[in-house]
Amino acid sequence: MIAETVCSAVSAAGLGIAVVTAYRKRFLSAARIAAYALVPVGLVMTGVVGWLADTAFSPTAWAGFGVLGVAWLLFMTTRAVERRRGGGTRAERRAAERGGSDAVAPTASAPSLGQGSRPAARPAPSPRAGGSGDDFSDIEAILKKHGI
């Protein structure tokens, strides 16, 4: 009952501010303020405010939130311990210890193209004789271009 009264008062105050804003010829802002002012009344009319008030003052609801918090804490703790150990499930750890993978076709990622399907690749360019000085030649050219 009190929550509904507070929501109605907030909506009335917001609509009053919207009227003053519209009087100042700021119609877009007035429409936005009116939209925000109508939200609390809409929540009261749909029953959301009553449901929240019943939930906020219910010891059973708070106990339920406590149980959910403990469950979340257990999930996070087990994940942290699992990451620290460096393992996933028991089957994954056993497979890692054996050293084998359970892949169906371990060589499937190897390319299977023959020699005749593509032209021969170009030979690799020969390394320059200048050594590491040539690595910075393009940078030096850019710096000289900008006068640095």
Secondary structure in CASP SS format (residue, H / E / C, confidence):
PFRMAT SS
TARGET T0000
AUTHOR 0000-0000-0000
METHOD secondary structure of the structure
MODEL  1
M C 1.00
I H 1.00
A H 1.00
E H 1.00
T H 1.00
V H 1.00
C H 1.00
S H 1.00
A H 1.00
V H 1.00
S H 1.00
A H 1.00
A H 1.00
G H 1.00
L H 1.00
G H 1.00
I H 1.00
A H 1.00
V H 1.00
V H 1.00
T H 1.00
A H 1.00
Y H 1.00
R C 1.00
K C 1.00
R C 1.00
F H 1.00
L H 1.00
S H 1.00
A H 1.00
A H 1.00
R H 1.00
I H 1.00
A H 1.00
A H 1.00
Y H 1.00
A H 1.00
L H 1.00
V H 1.00
P H 1.00
V H 1.00
G H 1.00
L H 1.00
V H 1.00
M H 1.00
T H 1.00
G C 1.00
V H 1.00
V H 1.00
G H 1.00
W H 1.00
L H 1.00
A H 1.00
D H 1.00
T H 1.00
A H 1.00
F C 1.00
S C 1.00
P H 1.00
T H 1.00
A H 1.00
W H 1.00
A H 1.00
G H 1.00
F H 1.00
G H 1.00
V H 1.00
L H 1.00
G H 1.00
V H 1.00
A H 1.00
W H 1.00
L H 1.00
L H 1.00
F H 1.00
M H 1.00
T H 1.00
T H 1.00
R H 1.00
A H 1.00
V H 1.00
E H 1.00
R H 1.00
R H 1.00
R H 1.00
G C 1.00
G C 1.00
G C 1.00
T C 1.00
R H 1.00
A H 1.00
E H 1.00
R H 1.00
R H 1.00
A H 1.00
A H 1.00
E H 1.00
R H 1.00
G C 1.00
G C 1.00
S C 1.00
D C 1.00
A C 1.00
V C 1.00
A C 1.00
P C 1.00
T C 1.00
A C 1.00
S C 1.00
A C 1.00
P C 1.00
S C 1.00
L C 1.00
G C 1.00
Q H 1.00
G H 1.00
S H 1.00
R C 1.00
P C 1.00
A C 1.00
A C 1.00
R C 1.00
P C 1.00
A C 1.00
P C 1.00
S C 1.00
P C 1.00
R C 1.00
A C 1.00
G C 1.00
G H 1.00
S H 1.00
G H 1.00
D H 1.00
D H 1.00
F H 1.00
S H 1.00
D H 1.00
I H 1.00
E H 1.00
A H 1.00
I H 1.00
L H 1.00
K H 1.00
K H 1.00
H C 1.00
G C 1.00
I C 1.00
END
